């Protein structure tokens, strides 16, 4: 048989069809392979593109709805989101090789971005180009998470209180900061169930409502790990889920210690006042008379019997008059300006010209400099 007799002809126009490589075994032959180049490219589309794309965005947190879930994208505007959506929706012909493409966004209005898409590639040894324009519509909505927050949903409540006193402003502020940092860590991992639905200050402390019981327990433990005290759990049955399982809301009662770090107490054991530096499990501090370490008895834990004399914030700066000996130093009384001899603790710097002192019912005592009483880990 001659070569001319073996050639194929286009069924549309009758022109000879260029020879094609046979497909690999097991792969179907392209249906349009029988067409000549002119007829093939007459109906050829390099790019398959939708008429338009709609992107649903949460107006509260900016999350984007993809598939059947909401995804945090962290976008300040949605141009990049539109580019990603268009890039995922466009299809390039399987026969194209050496494909190159680019997208140029055009902001039409606040909720519409027109995406100009340019593609090029090589098909049947022929360089082809194609441009398509896809409008992207930004639809505003509310994600499940923001809907739950707006509805005041919570599964756990952390009640921060203190024994025999009200928590200080610093303690309640720090407790909220700890909760916010914990939730931020969970959000950073993509956990969209992590949120604080409410923070409410009360005369007795602060209440923090959290999205899940597990997170509520984790935050409560972090608060007591840093601020001391203890946690008790009080579950309440609220409903049953679709499978008949009982669903509980848990209150985590955080009890901060009666003597937080920075408090000056007198254990009345004859060895003088103590500046508290830790209230975790067992109260620890430093003696203001000698500088020696103090640790409460095991059975007393964080609440030994003691008189509260004041706090570090009550201390006043005063002048050192003279160092008398290894056990005594003379300072000015910050109220009367009289020179008074007081105990010289180990942490006293003999070269100091001024020191912080606390005047209380137990007398006048030199305090360590700020930060010197931090807990030994």
Order of alpha helices (4+ residues) and beta strands (2+ residues): alpha-alpha-beta-beta-beta-beta-alpha-beta-beta-beta-beta-alpha-beta-alpha-beta-beta-alpha-beta-beta-beta-beta-beta-beta-beta-beta-beta-beta-beta-beta
